[in-house]
Every structure is written in C-alpha cells, then in structure tokens.
C-alpha cells in the first residue's frame, strides 16, 4: 500500500466534546493519495516539509544547548 497514508493513533485530536466520537471512529483511517487532487498533494507536501524543518531546527537547538551545558560542566 505504497500509495496510502495511514493516520496513526493520536494523529487526530479535538478539543470539542461533540467531535470526539467522530475522531475516535476515524482511527486507522487510510487516505489513498492517488485519489487526491494535485493541489491537495502540494499542500500536504508543504505541510510535511514545514514540520520536518521545524523538528530539525528544534533538534539542532537541543543539541546546541547540550553542548553548551557540557562545556560549562567541563570548566
């Protein structure tokens, strides 16, 4: 199923109590990306790229902070 995106448990959340049963029913939902319009695929790709860049930036920041902390301990 290389053309399908499966949403992992916890990927969908809601703060609205009325929507919780619907969100619970969507567990294991699969999306066939071949059926999506091209514009939707571009938006999805942009969103994934932005999230990956944010995660990479946070990881670099954490590593930098750890390096600084280790340098302070060494002194």
mmJSON file of the N, C-alpha and C atoms, coordinates in Angstrom:
{"data_MODEL":{"atom_site":{
"group_PDB":["ATOM","ATOM","ATOM","ATOM","ATOM","ATOM","ATOM","ATOM","ATOM","ATOM","ATOM","ATOM","ATOM","ATOM","ATOM","ATOM","ATOM","ATOM","ATOM","ATOM","ATOM","ATOM","ATOM","ATOM","ATOM","ATOM","ATOM","ATOM","ATOM","ATOM","ATOM","ATOM","ATOM","ATOM","ATOM","ATOM","ATOM","ATOM","ATOM","ATOM","ATOM","ATOM","ATOM","ATOM","ATOM","ATOM","ATOM","ATOM","ATOM","ATOM","ATOM","ATOM","ATOM","ATOM","ATOM","ATOM","ATOM","ATOM","ATOM","ATOM","ATOM","ATOM","ATOM","ATOM","ATOM","ATOM","ATOM","ATOM","ATOM","ATOM","ATOM","ATOM","ATOM","ATOM","ATOM","ATOM","ATOM","ATOM","ATOM","ATOM","ATOM","ATOM","ATOM","ATOM","ATOM","ATOM","ATOM","ATOM","ATOM","ATOM","ATOM","ATOM","ATOM","ATOM","ATOM","ATOM","ATOM","ATOM","ATOM","ATOM","ATOM","ATOM","ATOM","ATOM","ATOM","ATOM","ATOM","ATOM","ATOM","ATOM","ATOM","ATOM","ATOM","ATOM","ATOM","ATOM","ATOM","ATOM","ATOM","ATOM","ATOM","ATOM","ATOM","ATOM","ATOM","ATOM","ATOM","ATOM","ATOM","ATOM","ATOM","ATOM","ATOM","ATOM","ATOM","ATOM","ATOM","ATOM","ATOM","ATOM","ATOM","ATOM","ATOM","ATOM","ATOM","ATOM","ATOM","ATOM","ATOM","ATOM","ATOM","ATOM","ATOM","ATOM","ATOM","ATOM","ATOM","ATOM","ATOM","ATOM","ATOM","ATOM","ATOM","ATOM","ATOM","ATOM","ATOM","ATOM","ATOM","ATOM","ATOM","ATOM","ATOM","ATOM","ATOM","ATOM","ATOM","ATOM","ATOM","ATOM","ATOM","ATOM","ATOM","ATOM","ATOM","ATOM","ATOM","ATOM","ATOM","ATOM","ATOM","ATOM","ATOM","ATOM","ATOM","ATOM","ATOM","ATOM","ATOM","ATOM","ATOM","ATOM","ATOM","ATOM","ATOM","ATOM","ATOM","ATOM","ATOM","ATOM","ATOM","ATOM","ATOM","ATOM","ATOM","ATOM","ATOM","ATOM","ATOM","ATOM","ATOM","ATOM","ATOM","ATOM","ATOM"],
"id":[1,2,3,4,5,6,7,8,9,10,11,12,13,14,15,16,17,18,19,20,21,22,23,24,25,26,27,28,29,30,31,32,33,34,35,36,37,38,39,40,41,42,43,44,45,46,47,48,49,50,51,52,53,54,55,56,57,58,59,60,61,62,63,64,65,66,67,68,69,70,71,72,73,74,75,76,77,78,79,80,81,82,83,84,85,86,87,88,89,90,91,92,93,94,95,96,97,98,99,100,101,102,103,104,105,106,107,108,109,110,111,112,113,114,115,116,117,118,119,120,121,122,123,124,125,126,127,128,129,130,131,132,133,134,135,136,137,138,139,140,141,142,143,144,145,146,147,148,149,150,151,152,153,154,155,156,157,158,159,160,161,162,163,164,165,166,167,168,169,170,171,172,173,174,175,176,177,178,179,180,181,182,183,184,185,186,187,188,189,190,191,192,193,194,195,196,197,198,199,200,201,202,203,204,205,206,207,208,209,210,211,212,213,214,215,216,217,218,219,220,221,222,223,224,225],
"type_symbol":["N","C","C","N","C","C","N","C","C","N","C","C","N","C","C","N","C","C","N","C","C","N","C","C","N","C","C","N","C","C","N","C","C","N","C","C","N","C","C","N","C","C","N","C","C","N","C","C","N","C","C","N","C","C","N","C","C","N","C","C","N","C","C","N","C","C","N","C","C","N","C","C","N","C","C","N","C","C","N","C","C","N","C","C","N","C","C","N","C","C","N","C","C","N","C","C","N","C","C","N","C","C","N","C","C","N","C","C","N","C","C","N","C","C","N","C","C","N","C","C","N","C","C","N","C","C","N","C","C","N","C","C","N","C","C","N","C","C","N","C","C","N","C","C","N","C","C","N","C","C","N","C","C","N","C","C","N","C","C","N","C","C","N","C","C","N","C","C","N","C","C","N","C","C","N","C","C","N","C","C","N","C","C","N","C","C","N","C","C","N","C","C","N","C","C","N","C","C","N","C","C","N","C","C","N","C","C","N","C","C","N","C","C","N","C","C","N","C","C","N","C","C","N","C","C"],
"label_atom_id":["N","CA","C","N","CA","C","N","CA","C","N","CA","C","N","CA","C","N","CA","C","N","CA","C","N","CA","C","N","CA","C","N","CA","C","N","CA","C","N","CA","C","N","CA","C","N","CA","C","N","CA","C","N","CA","C","N","CA","C","N","CA","C","N","CA","C","N","CA","C","N","CA","C","N","CA","C","N","CA","C","N","CA","C","N","CA","C","N","CA","C","N","CA","C","N","CA","C","N","CA","C","N","CA","C","N","CA","C","N","CA","C","N","CA","C","N","CA","C","N","CA","C","N","CA","C","N","CA","C","N","CA","C","N","CA","C","N","CA","C","N","CA","C","N","CA","C","N","CA","C","N","CA","C","N","CA","C","N","CA","C","N","CA","C","N","CA","C","N","CA","C","N","CA","C","N","CA","C","N","CA","C","N","CA","C","N","CA","C","N","CA","C","N","CA","C","N","CA","C","N","CA","C","N","CA","C","N","CA","C","N","CA","C","N","CA","C","N","CA","C","N","CA","C","N","CA","C","N","CA","C","N","CA","C","N","CA","C","N","CA","C","N","CA","C","N","CA","C","N","CA","C","N","CA","C","N","CA","C","N","CA","C"],
"label_alt_id":[null,null,null,null,null,null,null,null,null,null,null,null,null,null,null,null,null,null,null,null,null,null,null,null,null,null,null,null,null,null,null,null,null,null,null,null,null,null,null,null,null,null,null,null,null,null,null,null,null,null,null,null,null,null,null,null,null,null,null,null,null,null,null,null,null,null,null,null,null,null,null,null,null,null,null,null,null,null,null,null,null,null,null,null,null,null,null,null,null,null,null,null,null,null,null,null,null,null,null,null,null,null,null,null,null,null,null,null,null,null,null,null,null,null,null,null,null,null,null,null,null,null,null,null,null,null,null,null,null,null,null,null,null,null,null,null,null,null,null,null,null,null,null,null,null,null,null,null,null,null,null,null,null,null,null,null,null,null,null,null,null,null,null,null,null,null,null,null,null,null,null,null,null,null,null,null,null,null,null,null,null,null,null,null,null,null,null,null,null,null,null,null,null,null,null,null,null,null,null,null,null,null,null,null,null,null,null,null,null,null,null,null,null,null,null,null,null,null,null,null,null,null,null,null,null],
"label_comp_id":["UNK","UNK","UNK","UNK","UNK","UNK","UNK","UNK","UNK","UNK","UNK","UNK","UNK","UNK","UNK","UNK","UNK","UNK","UNK","UNK","UNK","UNK","UNK","UNK","UNK","UNK","UNK","UNK","UNK","UNK","UNK","UNK","UNK","UNK","UNK","UNK","UNK","UNK","UNK","UNK","UNK","UNK","UNK","UNK","UNK","UNK","UNK","UNK","UNK","UNK","UNK","UNK","UNK","UNK","UNK","UNK","UNK","UNK","UNK","UNK","UNK","UNK","UNK","UNK","UNK","UNK","UNK","UNK","UNK","UNK","UNK","UNK","UNK","UNK","UNK","UNK","UNK","UNK","UNK","UNK","UNK","UNK","UNK","UNK","UNK","UNK","UNK","UNK","UNK","UNK","UNK","UNK","UNK","UNK","UNK","UNK","UNK","UNK","UNK","UNK","UNK","UNK","UNK","UNK","UNK","UNK","UNK","UNK","UNK","UNK","UNK","UNK","UNK","UNK","UNK","UNK","UNK","UNK","UNK","UNK","UNK","UNK","UNK","UNK","UNK","UNK","UNK","UNK","UNK","UNK","UNK","UNK","UNK","UNK","UNK","UNK","UNK","UNK","UNK","UNK","UNK","UNK","UNK","UNK","UNK","UNK","UNK","UNK","UNK","UNK","UNK","UNK","UNK","UNK","UNK","UNK","UNK","UNK","UNK","UNK","UNK","UNK","UNK","UNK","UNK","UNK","UNK","UNK","UNK","UNK","UNK","UNK","UNK","UNK","UNK","UNK","UNK","UNK","UNK","UNK","UNK","UNK","UNK","UNK","UNK","UNK","UNK","UNK","UNK","UNK","UNK","UNK","UNK","UNK","UNK","UNK","UNK","UNK","UNK","UNK","UNK","UNK","UNK","UNK","UNK","UNK","UNK","UNK","UNK","UNK","UNK","UNK","UNK","UNK","UNK","UNK","UNK","UNK","UNK","UNK","UNK","UNK","UNK","UNK","UNK"],
"label_asym_id":["A","A","A","A","A","A","A","A","A","A","A","A","A","A","A","A","A","A","A","A","A","A","A","A","A","A","A","A","A","A","A","A","A","A","A","A","A","A","A","A","A","A","A","A","A","A","A","A","A","A","A","A","A","A","A","A","A","A","A","A","A","A","A","A","A","A","A","A","A","A","A","A","A","A","A","A","A","A","A","A","A","A","A","A","A","A","A","A","A","A","A","A","A","A","A","A","A","A","A","A","A","A","A","A","A","A","A","A","A","A","A","A","A","A","A","A","A","A","A","A","A","A","A","A","A","A","A","A","A","A","A","A","A","A","A","A","A","A","A","A","A","A","A","A","A","A","A","A","A","A","A","A","A","A","A","A","A","A","A","A","A","A","A","A","A","A","A","A","A","A","A","A","A","A","A","A","A","A","A","A","A","A","A","A","A","A","A","A","A","A","A","A","A","A","A","A","A","A","A","A","A","A","A","A","A","A","A","A","A","A","A","A","A","A","A","A","A","A","A","A","A","A","A","A","A"],
"label_entity_id":["1","1","1","1","1","1","1","1","1","1","1","1","1","1","1","1","1","1","1","1","1","1","1","1","1","1","1","1","1","1","1","1","1","1","1","1","1","1","1","1","1","1","1","1","1","1","1","1","1","1","1","1","1","1","1","1","1","1","1","1","1","1","1","1","1","1","1","1","1","1","1","1","1","1","1","1","1","1","1","1","1","1","1","1","1","1","1","1","1","1","1","1","1","1","1","1","1","1","1","1","1","1","1","1","1","1","1","1","1","1","1","1","1","1","1","1","1","1","1","1","1","1","1","1","1","1","1","1","1","1","1","1","1","1","1","1","1","1","1","1","1","1","1","1","1","1","1","1","1","1","1","1","1","1","1","1","1","1","1","1","1","1","1","1","1","1","1","1","1","1","1","1","1","1","1","1","1","1","1","1","1","1","1","1","1","1","1","1","1","1","1","1","1","1","1","1","1","1","1","1","1","1","1","1","1","1","1","1","1","1","1","1","1","1","1","1","1","1","1","1","1","1","1","1","1"],
"label_seq_id":[1,1,1,2,2,2,3,3,3,4,4,4,5,5,5,6,6,6,7,7,7,8,8,8,9,9,9,10,10,10,11,11,11,12,12,12,13,13,13,14,14,14,15,15,15,16,16,16,17,17,17,18,18,18,19,19,19,20,20,20,21,21,21,22,22,22,23,23,23,24,24,24,25,25,25,26,26,26,27,27,27,28,28,28,29,29,29,30,30,30,31,31,31,32,32,32,33,33,33,34,34,34,35,35,35,36,36,36,37,37,37,38,38,38,39,39,39,40,40,40,41,41,41,42,42,42,43,43,43,44,44,44,45,45,45,46,46,46,47,47,47,48,48,48,49,49,49,50,50,50,51,51,51,52,52,52,53,53,53,54,54,54,55,55,55,56,56,56,57,57,57,58,58,58,59,59,59,60,60,60,61,61,61,62,62,62,63,63,63,64,64,64,65,65,65,66,66,66,67,67,67,68,68,68,69,69,69,70,70,70,71,71,71,72,72,72,73,73,73,74,74,74,75,75,75],
"pdbx_PDB_ins_code":[null,null,null,null,null,null,null,null,null,null,null,null,null,null,null,null,null,null,null,null,null,null,null,null,null,null,null,null,null,null,null,null,null,null,null,null,null,null,null,null,null,null,null,null,null,null,null,null,null,null,null,null,null,null,null,null,null,null,null,null,null,null,null,null,null,null,null,null,null,null,null,null,null,null,null,null,null,null,null,null,null,null,null,null,null,null,null,null,null,null,null,null,null,null,null,null,null,null,null,null,null,null,null,null,null,null,null,null,null,null,null,null,null,null,null,null,null,null,null,null,null,null,null,null,null,null,null,null,null,null,null,null,null,null,null,null,null,null,null,null,null,null,null,null,null,null,null,null,null,null,null,null,null,null,null,null,null,null,null,null,null,null,null,null,null,null,null,null,null,null,null,null,null,null,null,null,null,null,null,null,null,null,null,null,null,null,null,null,null,null,null,null,null,null,null,null,null,null,null,null,null,null,null,null,null,null,null,null,null,null,null,null,null,null,null,null,null,null,null,null,null,null,null,null,null],
"Cartn_x":[0.834,0.0,0.882,1.758,2.685,2.003,0.786,0.079,-0.95,-0.82,-1.801,-1.122,-1.717,-1.27,-2.22,-1.679,-2.497,-2.199,-3.243,-3.089,-2.903,-1.836,-1.556,-2.488,-2.651,-3.483,-2.903,-3.756,-3.319,-3.009,-3.055,-2.761,-3.884,-5.104,-6.245,-6.708,-6.831,-7.327,-8.337,-9.191,-10.148,-10.363,-10.645,-10.967,-12.475,-13.207,-14.663,-15.245,-15.939,-16.522,-17.446,-18.185,-19.143,-18.447,-17.198,-16.47,-15.702,-15.579,-14.764,-15.218,-16.52,-16.921,-16.515,-16.626,-16.254,-14.752,-13.953,-12.499,-12.109,-12.766,-12.485,-12.811,-13.856,-14.259,-13.264,-12.444,-11.507,-10.165,-10.005,-8.743,-8.457,-7.232,-6.833,-7.293,-7.729,-8.182,-7.032,-7.289,-6.291,-6.721,-5.769,-6.053,-5.267,-5.973,-5.325,-4.857,-3.542,-3.039,-3.186,-3.395,-3.645,-4.977,-5.895,-7.22,-7.285,-6.234,-6.254,-5.911,-6.529,-6.161,-4.713,-4.089,-2.686,-2.453,-3.381,-3.229,-3.183,-3.983,-4.0,-2.676,-2.117,-0.817,0.272,0.205,1.184,1.056,-0.186,-0.412,0.098,-0.176,0.295,1.819,2.443,3.904,4.488,3.886,4.368,4.256,3.131,2.932,3.94,4.218,5.199,6.588,6.929,8.242,8.423,7.408,7.483,7.654,6.902,7.003,8.385,8.915,10.243,11.321,11.201,12.167,12.081,10.863,10.691,11.302,11.092,11.666,13.186,13.718,15.166,15.74,15.063,15.518,15.5,14.428,14.36,15.468,15.754,16.81,18.17,18.442,19.717,19.818,18.716,18.711,19.005,18.378,18.604,20.057,20.595,21.99,22.929,22.637,23.465,23.415,22.226,22.086,22.836,22.799,23.508,25.01,25.481,26.91,27.346,26.549,26.867,26.878,25.912,25.854,27.063,27.483,28.646,29.914,30.026,31.176,31.222,30.079,30.055,30.479,30.068,30.448,31.955,32.528,33.949,34.804,34.288,35.054,35.086],
"Cartn_y":[-1.177,0.0,1.245,1.369,2.495,3.813,3.759,4.992,5.387,4.851,5.12,5.707,6.735,7.317,6.805,6.198,5.729,6.616,7.183,8.055,7.207,7.447,6.706,7.138,6.271,6.616,7.856,8.8,10.049,11.132,10.814,11.816,12.835,12.416,13.324,13.569,14.817,15.178,16.305,16.432,17.524,17.979,19.252,19.776,19.887,19.704,19.792,18.435,18.385,17.126,16.487,17.293,16.762,16.025,16.382,15.767,14.509,14.236,13.104,11.752,11.45,10.153,10.007,11.1,11.043,10.821,11.508,11.359,9.937,9.378,8.006,7.016,7.289,6.4,6.435,7.473,7.621,6.928,6.209,5.507,4.523,4.501,3.589,4.034,5.265,5.799,5.812,5.378,5.416,6.37,7.102,8.038,7.595,7.303,6.933,8.21,8.425,9.69,9.784,8.652,8.712,9.386,9.35,9.921,11.412,11.946,13.358,14.259,15.445,16.414,16.87,17.236,17.662,18.819,19.765,20.912,20.461,19.468,18.93,18.272,17.575,16.937,17.981,19.106,20.175,20.755,20.966,21.489,20.482,19.215,18.166,18.125,18.205,18.206,19.419,20.59,21.803,21.664,21.13,20.953,19.996,18.917,17.941,18.563,19.297,19.941,20.94,21.737,22.724,22.019,20.936,20.209,19.579,18.992,18.391,19.441,20.603,21.675,22.172,22.257,22.693,21.674,20.384,19.338,19.35,19.549,19.601,20.796,21.93,23.127,22.918,22.282,22.001,21.044,20.035,19.073,19.75,20.637,21.364,22.25,22.89,23.752,22.939,21.781,20.933,20.478,20.065,19.629,20.772,21.969,23.127,23.434,23.364,23.634,22.583,21.332,20.281,20.492,20.93,21.19,22.308,23.36,24.469,23.982,23.164,22.655,21.781,20.966,20.103,20.96,22.021,22.914,23.609,24.002,24.634,23.647,22.386,21.372,21.095,21.187,20.92,22.001,23.218,24.333,24.19],
"Cartn_z":[0.0,0.0,0.0,-0.962,-1.008,-1.338,-1.857,-2.213,-1.167,0.032,1.075,2.3,2.852,4.118,5.185,6.228,7.341,8.537,9.097,10.256,11.499,12.222,13.439,14.551,15.549,16.689,17.367,17.646,18.259,17.246,15.95,14.923,14.805,15.119,15.09,16.513,16.867,18.195,18.057,19.059,19.076,20.507,20.668,21.993,22.172,21.089,21.12,21.504,22.634,23.13,22.093,21.346,20.379,19.234,18.943,17.832,18.234,19.521,19.975,19.435,19.4,18.828,17.358,16.6,15.188,15.047,15.846,15.789,16.182,17.195,17.611,16.498,15.74,14.645,13.491,13.412,12.302,12.546,13.65,13.922,12.804,12.375,11.309,9.93,9.826,8.542,7.542,6.34,5.284,4.188,3.644,2.562,1.335,0.257,-0.991,-1.68,-1.696,-2.239,-3.753,-4.428,-5.866,-6.182,-5.226,-5.451,-5.132,-4.53,-4.147,-5.328,-5.387,-6.43,-6.248,-7.332,-7.309,-6.342,-6.295,-5.401,-3.941,-3.607,-2.243,-1.918,-2.88,-2.67,-2.425,-3.132,-2.914,-1.505,-1.054,0.291,1.326,1.123,2.024,2.067,0.9,0.823,1.541,1.336,2.006,3.522,3.988,5.42,6.027,5.331,5.816,5.826,4.787,4.713,5.857,6.125,7.21,8.554,8.775,10.043,10.209,9.143,9.23,9.499,8.873,9.113,10.555,11.092,12.479,13.435,13.16,14.021,13.951,12.752,12.593,13.357,13.271,13.966,15.476,15.988,17.426,17.843,17.016,17.343,17.396,16.447,16.428,17.657,18.031,19.21,20.475,20.612,21.787,21.83,20.681,20.642,20.998,20.511,20.832,22.318,22.907,24.337,25.155,24.727,25.45,25.363,24.198,24.035,24.979,25.067,25.964,27.41,27.793,29.152,29.462,28.525,28.715,28.847,28.038,28.124,29.483,30.018,31.343,32.429,32.274,33.248,33.188,32.0,31.824,32.465,32.496,33.055,34.543],
"occupancy":[1.0,1.0,1.0,1.0,1.0,1.0,1.0,1.0,1.0,1.0,1.0,1.0,1.0,1.0,1.0,1.0,1.0,1.0,1.0,1.0,1.0,1.0,1.0,1.0,1.0,1.0,1.0,1.0,1.0,1.0,1.0,1.0,1.0,1.0,1.0,1.0,1.0,1.0,1.0,1.0,1.0,1.0,1.0,1.0,1.0,1.0,1.0,1.0,1.0,1.0,1.0,1.0,1.0,1.0,1.0,1.0,1.0,1.0,1.0,1.0,1.0,1.0,1.0,1.0,1.0,1.0,1.0,1.0,1.0,1.0,1.0,1.0,1.0,1.0,1.0,1.0,1.0,1.0,1.0,1.0,1.0,1.0,1.0,1.0,1.0,1.0,1.0,1.0,1.0,1.0,1.0,1.0,1.0,1.0,1.0,1.0,1.0,1.0,1.0,1.0,1.0,1.0,1.0,1.0,1.0,1.0,1.0,1.0,1.0,1.0,1.0,1.0,1.0,1.0,1.0,1.0,1.0,1.0,1.0,1.0,1.0,1.0,1.0,1.0,1.0,1.0,1.0,1.0,1.0,1.0,1.0,1.0,1.0,1.0,1.0,1.0,1.0,1.0,1.0,1.0,1.0,1.0,1.0,1.0,1.0,1.0,1.0,1.0,1.0,1.0,1.0,1.0,1.0,1.0,1.0,1.0,1.0,1.0,1.0,1.0,1.0,1.0,1.0,1.0,1.0,1.0,1.0,1.0,1.0,1.0,1.0,1.0,1.0,1.0,1.0,1.0,1.0,1.0,1.0,1.0,1.0,1.0,1.0,1.0,1.0,1.0,1.0,1.0,1.0,1.0,1.0,1.0,1.0,1.0,1.0,1.0,1.0,1.0,1.0,1.0,1.0,1.0,1.0,1.0,1.0,1.0,1.0,1.0,1.0,1.0,1.0,1.0,1.0,1.0,1.0,1.0,1.0,1.0,1.0,1.0,1.0,1.0,1.0,1.0,1.0],
"B_iso_or_equiv":[0.0,0.0,0.0,0.0,0.0,0.0,0.0,0.0,0.0,0.0,0.0,0.0,0.0,0.0,0.0,0.0,0.0,0.0,0.0,0.0,0.0,0.0,0.0,0.0,0.0,0.0,0.0,0.0,0.0,0.0,0.0,0.0,0.0,0.0,0.0,0.0,0.0,0.0,0.0,0.0,0.0,0.0,0.0,0.0,0.0,0.0,0.0,0.0,0.0,0.0,0.0,0.0,0.0,0.0,0.0,0.0,0.0,0.0,0.0,0.0,0.0,0.0,0.0,0.0,0.0,0.0,0.0,0.0,0.0,0.0,0.0,0.0,0.0,0.0,0.0,0.0,0.0,0.0,0.0,0.0,0.0,0.0,0.0,0.0,0.0,0.0,0.0,0.0,0.0,0.0,0.0,0.0,0.0,0.0,0.0,0.0,0.0,0.0,0.0,0.0,0.0,0.0,0.0,0.0,0.0,0.0,0.0,0.0,0.0,0.0,0.0,0.0,0.0,0.0,0.0,0.0,0.0,0.0,0.0,0.0,0.0,0.0,0.0,0.0,0.0,0.0,0.0,0.0,0.0,0.0,0.0,0.0,0.0,0.0,0.0,0.0,0.0,0.0,0.0,0.0,0.0,0.0,0.0,0.0,0.0,0.0,0.0,0.0,0.0,0.0,0.0,0.0,0.0,0.0,0.0,0.0,0.0,0.0,0.0,0.0,0.0,0.0,0.0,0.0,0.0,0.0,0.0,0.0,0.0,0.0,0.0,0.0,0.0,0.0,0.0,0.0,0.0,0.0,0.0,0.0,0.0,0.0,0.0,0.0,0.0,0.0,0.0,0.0,0.0,0.0,0.0,0.0,0.0,0.0,0.0,0.0,0.0,0.0,0.0,0.0,0.0,0.0,0.0,0.0,0.0,0.0,0.0,0.0,0.0,0.0,0.0,0.0,0.0,0.0,0.0,0.0,0.0,0.0,0.0,0.0,0.0,0.0,0.0,0.0,0.0],
"pdbx_formal_charge":[null,null,null,null,null,null,null,null,null,null,null,null,null,null,null,null,null,null,null,null,null,null,null,null,null,null,null,null,null,null,null,null,null,null,null,null,null,null,null,null,null,null,null,null,null,null,null,null,null,null,null,null,null,null,null,null,null,null,null,null,null,null,null,null,null,null,null,null,null,null,null,null,null,null,null,null,null,null,null,null,null,null,null,null,null,null,null,null,null,null,null,null,null,null,null,null,null,null,null,null,null,null,null,null,null,null,null,null,null,null,null,null,null,null,null,null,null,null,null,null,null,null,null,null,null,null,null,null,null,null,null,null,null,null,null,null,null,null,null,null,null,null,null,null,null,null,null,null,null,null,null,null,null,null,null,null,null,null,null,null,null,null,null,null,null,null,null,null,null,null,null,null,null,null,null,null,null,null,null,null,null,null,null,null,null,null,null,null,null,null,null,null,null,null,null,null,null,null,null,null,null,null,null,null,null,null,null,null,null,null,null,null,null,null,null,null,null,null,null,null,null,null,null,null,null],
"auth_seq_id":[1,1,1,2,2,2,3,3,3,4,4,4,5,5,5,6,6,6,7,7,7,8,8,8,9,9,9,10,10,10,11,11,11,12,12,12,13,13,13,14,14,14,15,15,15,16,16,16,17,17,17,18,18,18,19,19,19,20,20,20,21,21,21,22,22,22,23,23,23,24,24,24,25,25,25,26,26,26,27,27,27,28,28,28,29,29,29,30,30,30,31,31,31,32,32,32,33,33,33,34,34,34,35,35,35,36,36,36,37,37,37,38,38,38,39,39,39,40,40,40,41,41,41,42,42,42,43,43,43,44,44,44,45,45,45,46,46,46,47,47,47,48,48,48,49,49,49,50,50,50,51,51,51,52,52,52,53,53,53,54,54,54,55,55,55,56,56,56,57,57,57,58,58,58,59,59,59,60,60,60,61,61,61,62,62,62,63,63,63,64,64,64,65,65,65,66,66,66,67,67,67,68,68,68,69,69,69,70,70,70,71,71,71,72,72,72,73,73,73,74,74,74,75,75,75],
"auth_comp_id":["UNK","UNK","UNK","UNK","UNK","UNK","UNK","UNK","UNK","UNK","UNK","UNK","UNK","UNK","UNK","UNK","UNK","UNK","UNK","UNK","UNK","UNK","UNK","UNK","UNK","UNK","UNK","UNK","UNK","UNK","UNK","UNK","UNK","UNK","UNK","UNK","UNK","UNK","UNK","UNK","UNK","UNK","UNK","UNK","UNK","UNK","UNK","UNK","UNK","UNK","UNK","UNK","UNK","UNK","UNK","UNK","UNK","UNK","UNK","UNK","UNK","UNK","UNK","UNK","UNK","UNK","UNK","UNK","UNK","UNK","UNK","UNK","UNK","UNK","UNK","UNK","UNK","UNK","UNK","UNK","UNK","UNK","UNK","UNK","UNK","UNK","UNK","UNK","UNK","UNK","UNK","UNK","UNK","UNK","UNK","UNK","UNK","UNK","UNK","UNK","UNK","UNK","UNK","UNK","UNK","UNK","UNK","UNK","UNK","UNK","UNK","UNK","UNK","UNK","UNK","UNK","UNK","UNK","UNK","UNK","UNK","UNK","UNK","UNK","UNK","UNK","UNK","UNK","UNK","UNK","UNK","UNK","UNK","UNK","UNK","UNK","UNK","UNK","UNK","UNK","UNK","UNK","UNK","UNK","UNK","UNK","UNK","UNK","UNK","UNK","UNK","UNK","UNK","UNK","UNK","UNK","UNK","UNK","UNK","UNK","UNK","UNK","UNK","UNK","UNK","UNK","UNK","UNK","UNK","UNK","UNK","UNK","UNK","UNK","UNK","UNK","UNK","UNK","UNK","UNK","UNK","UNK","UNK","UNK","UNK","UNK","UNK","UNK","UNK","UNK","UNK","UNK","UNK","UNK","UNK","UNK","UNK","UNK","UNK","UNK","UNK","UNK","UNK","UNK","UNK","UNK","UNK","UNK","UNK","UNK","UNK","UNK","UNK","UNK","UNK","UNK","UNK","UNK","UNK","UNK","UNK","UNK","UNK","UNK","UNK"],
"auth_asym_id":["A","A","A","A","A","A","A","A","A","A","A","A","A","A","A","A","A","A","A","A","A","A","A","A","A","A","A","A","A","A","A","A","A","A","A","A","A","A","A","A","A","A","A","A","A","A","A","A","A","A","A","A","A","A","A","A","A","A","A","A","A","A","A","A","A","A","A","A","A","A","A","A","A","A","A","A","A","A","A","A","A","A","A","A","A","A","A","A","A","A","A","A","A","A","A","A","A","A","A","A","A","A","A","A","A","A","A","A","A","A","A","A","A","A","A","A","A","A","A","A","A","A","A","A","A","A","A","A","A","A","A","A","A","A","A","A","A","A","A","A","A","A","A","A","A","A","A","A","A","A","A","A","A","A","A","A","A","A","A","A","A","A","A","A","A","A","A","A","A","A","A","A","A","A","A","A","A","A","A","A","A","A","A","A","A","A","A","A","A","A","A","A","A","A","A","A","A","A","A","A","A","A","A","A","A","A","A","A","A","A","A","A","A","A","A","A","A","A","A","A","A","A","A","A","A"],
"auth_atom_id":["N","CA","C","N","CA","C","N","CA","C","N","CA","C","N","CA","C","N","CA","C","N","CA","C","N","CA","C","N","CA","C","N","CA","C","N","CA","C","N","CA","C","N","CA","C","N","CA","C","N","CA","C","N","CA","C","N","CA","C","N","CA","C","N","CA","C","N","CA","C","N","CA","C","N","CA","C","N","CA","C","N","CA","C","N","CA","C","N","CA","C","N","CA","C","N","CA","C","N","CA","C","N","CA","C","N","CA","C","N","CA","C","N","CA","C","N","CA","C","N","CA","C","N","CA","C","N","CA","C","N","CA","C","N","CA","C","N","CA","C","N","CA","C","N","CA","C","N","CA","C","N","CA","C","N","CA","C","N","CA","C","N","CA","C","N","CA","C","N","CA","C","N","CA","C","N","CA","C","N","CA","C","N","CA","C","N","CA","C","N","CA","C","N","CA","C","N","CA","C","N","CA","C","N","CA","C","N","CA","C","N","CA","C","N","CA","C","N","CA","C","N","CA","C","N","CA","C","N","CA","C","N","CA","C","N","CA","C","N","CA","C","N","CA","C","N","CA","C","N","CA","C","N","CA","C","N","CA","C","N","CA","C"],
"pdbx_PDB_model_num":[1,1,1,1,1,1,1,1,1,1,1,1,1,1,1,1,1,1,1,1,1,1,1,1,1,1,1,1,1,1,1,1,1,1,1,1,1,1,1,1,1,1,1,1,1,1,1,1,1,1,1,1,1,1,1,1,1,1,1,1,1,1,1,1,1,1,1,1,1,1,1,1,1,1,1,1,1,1,1,1,1,1,1,1,1,1,1,1,1,1,1,1,1,1,1,1,1,1,1,1,1,1,1,1,1,1,1,1,1,1,1,1,1,1,1,1,1,1,1,1,1,1,1,1,1,1,1,1,1,1,1,1,1,1,1,1,1,1,1,1,1,1,1,1,1,1,1,1,1,1,1,1,1,1,1,1,1,1,1,1,1,1,1,1,1,1,1,1,1,1,1,1,1,1,1,1,1,1,1,1,1,1,1,1,1,1,1,1,1,1,1,1,1,1,1,1,1,1,1,1,1,1,1,1,1,1,1,1,1,1,1,1,1,1,1,1,1,1,1,1,1,1,1,1,1]
}}}
